Amino acid sequence: MATFDEHVKQAQRNLQFLCSINANASVPDCIDWQVTVCFYAALRLINAHLSQFNLQYRSHADAKNAINPRYAVSPSKLPEDEYIAYTALQMLSRRSRYLVNEKDGQIGASQAAYTYEKHLAKALHHLDRLIVYFKVKYSMNLPPVTVRCQEVKTTNFIHISFK
């Protein structure tokens, strides 16, 4: 089982990669990858959290159930807002990876659901919430995240800053 520190180290690497891919002018059309990296950075934070309870899950569904605040018996549950942020990031990542919009509930949708900069803005918002929560809860040392995203309309970010 990977340790807390190993998960945190991987989250740090994911956050650094997010900054790198975002700043790389030779790949300007990689919003889908940026959203996916946001999710995997969050997943590493979730896995670090779960490791504190000697839990390690191999499926996204099991990890999601372990942090679900509606499961009263789960010692690893998250507060509602952080759980929602994680599940929203997971859906945005699935959109990016599979071109599906899980919100519409149509398995046989006739159109591909592409990922745009507005989706990256949402992903960054959710990631920021999770970073702040886990930094406070576990005193994690996470690198600063500075990215470009014109669709961000608020300055209510705490850990993520914008160019």
Phi, psi and omega in degrees: 000132178293147182274168175306309182297324178293321177294318179297318179300319179292323175299318178300316179296320179297318180294320176295321178294321177303313178298318182295311182291327179292323183277345185284107183292342181280350177232063185289339184256054182237035182298322179301319179290323179296317178298317180297319178295322176303314180296315183290331172295316178296319179300321177296322177294319177297315180296323176298315178301312181297326180297335177293343179249017184055039179246142174211124182244146180263349179241149178297323181297317180293319178297317180298319178296323182293332181260359184294120182291347180278348177267095188301331184276352183282119178287345185256013183295150178259163170298156185306312183297321180288323176297315178298319178299316180295314182293326176294319177297321179297317179294320178296322178293319177297321176301313181296320184278326188241000180059039179239148174252102183291342180291330183279346175067013181258106181296323182262036181303141184275349181242145174286142178261097182282163180253128182241177183298330176297328177288323175297318179301317178296316180298317179296321178299312180294319179297318179301316179301315182291319178301312181300315180300310184286329175299317180289313185297318187241007183052043180292142174263098181247141184292154175296145180244118177234122184222169172254136174195104184291342182279352178287120186252005184227160175251020183277028175267145182252311183265326182268133176239165188234145178277000000 
